[in-house]
């Protein structure tokens, strides 16, 4: 996987986030499906396993302490999680 920054009109991003939530999937998977559709990849690639974000079962939202508006904090948390998983695999 590769990480990148994309600038989108806020209205489009809001609509995409709502669609992802309504479909029970991540924004990343929604964007990936759209890109696969545009570049003409075959439809089987779209059926790959979707990874859901961690959600608090007690309150049904984002885990406590996660601010979806702070992308640098989200990146740092993701990097720490990746490092933990990598250490376990060695």
KEBA-403327 format. One record per residue: x, y, z of N, C-alpha, C, O in turn; residue number from 1. Coordinates in steps of 0.001 Angstrom, whole numbers. Example, Ala and Ser with C-alpha at 12.3 -4.5 7.8 and 13.67 -1.06 7.14 Angstrom:
NODE        nu        nv        nw       cau       cav       caw        cu        cv        cw        ou        ov        ow     k
NODE     13190     -5690      7800     12300     -4500      7800     13200     -3300      7800     14236     -3319      8465     1
NODE     12850     -2250      7080     13670     -1060      7140     12900        30      7870     13409      1138      8039     2
# end
This chain:
NODE        nu        nv        nw       cau       cav       caw        cu        cv        cw        ou        ov        ow     k
NODE       836     -1184         0         0         0         0       880      1246         0      1970      1261       571     1
NODE       390      2262      -638      1096      3531      -668       166      4616      -150     -1040      4580      -396     2
NODE       723      5570       560       -60      6668      1128       159      7914       269      1269      8181      -190     3
NODE      -928      8672        61      -826      9898      -720     -1807     10932      -182     -2717     10603       578     4
NODE     -1617     12157      -575     -2535     13235      -192     -3319     13643     -1422     -2756     13826     -2502     5
NODE     -4625     13784     -1249     -5493     14193     -2347     -6306     15383     -1881     -6849     15377      -777     6
NODE     -6391     16395     -2711     -7200     17562     -2375     -8512     17468     -3132     -8530     17355     -4358     7
NODE     -9623     17515     -2382    -10950     17397     -2968    -11823     18543     -2479    -11605     19070     -1389     8
NODE    -12809     18929     -3279    -13760     19921     -2783    -14441     19372     -1524    -14797     18195     -1471     9
NODE    -14618     20216      -524    -15155     19740       751    -16536     19114       608    -16842     18148      1306    10
NODE    -17374     19637      -275    -18700     19050      -471    -18596     17610     -1003    -19320     16722      -555    11
NODE    -17693     17397     -1954    -17505     16056     -2506    -16970     15102     -1435    -17421     13961     -1328    12
NODE    -16017     15572      -656    -15453     14739       402    -16519     14387      1437    -16591     13243      1888    13
NODE    -17343     15359      1815    -18427     15098      2769    -19403     14055      2223    -19830     13161      2953    14
NODE    -19751     14171       949    -20665     13200       343    -20037     11812       306    -20711     10813       558    15
NODE    -18751     11752        -5    -18057     10464       -54    -17998      9825      1332    -18196      8618      1467    16
NODE    -17727     10628      2358    -17685     10103      3727    -19045      9554      4134    -19132      8485      4738    17
NODE    -20108     10286      3802    -21453      9824      4141    -21787      8523      3412    -22390      7620      3991    18
NODE    -21396      8432      2153    -21651      7212      1374    -20893      6034      1978    -21439      4937      2096    19
NODE    -19642      6256      2359    -18847      5173      2955    -19490      4680      4249    -19598      3475      4472    20
NODE    -19914      5606      5094    -20568      5234      6355    -21856      4471      6072    -22129      3453      6708    21
NODE    -22639      4954      5131    -23913      4310      4803    -23708      2888      4290    -24558      2021      4493    22
NODE    -22577      2653      3623    -22282      1328      3088    -21478       475      4069    -21169      -683      3787    23
NODE    -21139      1062      5233    -20386       315      6230    -18973        -8      5788    -18491     -1121      5995    24
NODE    -18316       954      5186    -16961       737      4683    -16106      1961      4918    -16594      2990      5385    25
NODE    -14842      1853      4597    -13944      2982      4799    -13979      3917      3592    -14338      3524      2482    26
NODE    -13597      5157      3843    -13480      6125      2753    -12423      5647      1762    -12595      5795       552    27
NODE    -11337      5078      2266    -10275      4576      1403    -10813      3530       426    -10501      3576      -764    28
NODE    -11618      2590       922    -12140      1549        35    -13088      2138     -1010    -13137      1661     -2144    29
NODE    -13835      3165      -632    -14738      3822     -1575    -13934      4511     -2687    -14266      4391     -3866    30
NODE    -12890      5223     -2305    -12047      5911     -3289    -11349      4890     -4180    -11262      5075     -5394    31
NODE    -10846      3801     -3569    -10167      2757     -4343    -11114      2163     -5385    -10729      1978     -6539    32
NODE    -12347      1864     -4983    -13316      1300     -5930    -13575      2269     -7072    -13650      1860     -8230    33
NODE    -13712      3553     -6753    -13934      4547     -7798    -12779      4629     -8773    -12989      4722     -9982    34
NODE    -11560      4596     -8254    -10385      4652     -9128    -10276      3402     -9994     -9947      3491    -11177    35
NODE    -10551      2234     -9408    -10529      1003    -10193    -11564      1058    -11314    -11311       600    -12428    36
NODE    -12713      1615    -11011    -13756      1752    -12019    -13294      2662    -13156    -13487      2342    -14329    37
NODE    -12685      3793    -12808    -12251      4774    -13809    -11115      4241    -14676    -11108      4468    -15886    38
NODE    -10158      3538    -14078     -9019      3049    -14861     -9327      1720    -15547     -8472      1176    -16246    39
NODE    -10544      1188    -15356    -10987        23    -16103    -10510     -1315    -15590    -10493     -2281    -16353    40
NODE    -10123     -1417    -14334     -9742     -2713    -13782    -10962     -3614    -13780    -12097     -3136    -13798    41
NODE    -10727     -4918    -13759    -11893     -5808    -13802    -12650     -5780    -12485    -12079     -5453    -11445    42
NODE    -13914     -6118    -12522    -14819     -5997    -11374    -14435     -6925    -10231    -14801     -6650     -9088    43
NODE    -13710     -8017    -10491    -13316     -8925     -9414    -12393     -8235     -8420    -12395     -8559     -7233    44
NODE    -11608     -7287     -8907    -10703     -6562     -8011    -11491     -5742     -6998    -10982     -5433     -5921    45
NODE    -12722     -5390     -7331    -13539     -4579     -6439    -14094     -5389     -5272    -14564     -4814     -4290    46
NODE    -14046     -6695     -5367    -14629     -7551     -4341    -13626     -7933     -3252    -13909     -8804     -2430    47
NODE    -12459     -7289     -3242    -11452     -7585     -2226    -11990     -7266      -846    -12918     -6472      -690    48
NODE    -11392     -7900       154    -11823     -7700      1539    -11720     -6221      1915    -10694     -5581      1685    49
NODE    -12786     -5695      2491    -12802     -4312      2954    -12408     -4280      4415    -12926     -5060      5216    50
NODE    -11501     -3391      4771    -11048     -3268      6149    -11806     -2123      6792    -11785      -994      6304    51
NODE    -12472     -2425      7886    -13268     -1422      8586    -12428      -714      9643    -11535     -1320     10235    52
NODE    -12710       576      9883    -11989      1293     10934    -12391       765     12308    -13473       200     12470    53
NODE    -11532       947     13278    -11837       530     14634    -12941      1414     15182    -12864      2641     15114    54
NODE    -13951       788     15717    -15110      1509     16228    -15398      1045     17645    -15335      -147     17943    55
NODE    -15710      1985     18505    -16067      1663     19877    -17429       991     19886    -18400      1559     19386    56
NODE    -17518      -214     20449    -18795      -913     20515    -19709      -282     21564    -20932      -386     21467    57
NODE    -19123       366     22558    -19918       952     23633    -20713      2165     23140    -21873      2332     23516    58
NODE    -20119      2990     22323    -20782      4216     21903    -21052      4256     20408    -21800      5113     19937    59
NODE    -20454      3341     19659    -20730      3255     18239    -20092      4317     17376    -20603      4583     16287    60
NODE    -19029      4926     17786    -18369      5919     16954    -16885      5643     16875    -16431      4525     17116    61
NODE    -16155      6649     16545    -14705      6532     16483    -14178      6310     17893    -14739      6830     18857    62
NODE    -13117      5549     18015    -12546      5272     19323    -12184      6573     20033    -11792      7546     19388    63
NODE    -12315      6592     21357    -11975      7791     22123    -10530      8234     21843     -9621      7410     21744    64
NODE    -10345      9536     21720     -9007     10078     21488     -8645     10229     20022     -7580     10760     19707    65
NODE     -9504      9774     19117     -9219      9890     17689     -9978     11089     17133    -11205     11158     17206    66
NODE     -9224     12028     16577     -9808     13228     15975     -9669     13103     14459     -8564     13229     13931    67
NODE    -10766     12860     13759    -10726     12656     12318    -10320     13911     11549    -10011     13837     10360    68
NODE    -10320     15040     12208     -9927     16291     11556     -8415     16520     11598     -7898     17370     10874    69
NODE     -7704     15765     12442     -6256     15945     12611     -5514     14845     11862     -5197     13802     12433    70
NODE     -5234     15085     10564     -4636     14040      9734     -3219     13673     10186     -2811     12521     10034    71
NODE     -2472     14616     10731     -1119     14274     11176     -1166     13332     12366      -331     12433     12472    72
NODE     -2127     13521     13266     -2280     12610     14397     -2724     11235     13915     -2232     10219     14406    73
NODE     -3648     11192     12959     -4083      9914     12403     -2912      9185     11742     -2766      7972     11892    74
NODE     -2081      9929     11012      -913      9332     10366        33      8750     11411       536      7638     11250    75
NODE       273      9502     12478      1164      9044     13549       607      7773     14198      1357      6830     14447    76
NODE      -685      7741     14471     -1298      6558     15077     -1179      5355     14142      -900      4242     14589    77
NODE     -1389      5578     12863     -1279      4496     11888       160      3988     11815       391      2781     11743    78
NODE      1124      4906     11833      2528      4512     11803      2897      3682     13032      3603      2679     12918    79
NODE      2421      4099     14203      2704      3342     15431      2101      1948     15357      2739       969     15744    80
NODE       864      1860     14857       207       568     14729       973      -336     13764      1151     -1524     14033    81
NODE      1422       222     12648      2197      -547     11675      3497     -1034     12292      3892     -2180     12079    82
NODE      4166      -176     13055      5415      -577     13704      5170     -1715     14695      5955     -2662     14757    83
NODE      4076     -1627     15475      3752     -2697     16433      3505     -4018     15711      4005     -5061     16130    84
NODE      2739     -3971     14635      2451     -5200     13879      3715     -5758     13250      3910     -6974     13234    85
NODE      4581     -4889     12730      5818     -5340     12108      6719     -6029     13131      7331     -7053     12827    86
NODE      6804     -5481     14324      7636     -6083     15368      7127     -7458     15751      7921     -8355     16034    87
NODE      5792     -7640     15764      5209     -8938     16126      5502     -9995     15078      5594    -11177     15410    88
NODE      5650     -9598     13817      5877    -10549     12727      7317    -11051     12683      7580    -12112     12116    89
NODE      8232    -10325     13258      9646    -10705     13189      9978    -11831     14115     11129    -12264     14172    90
# end
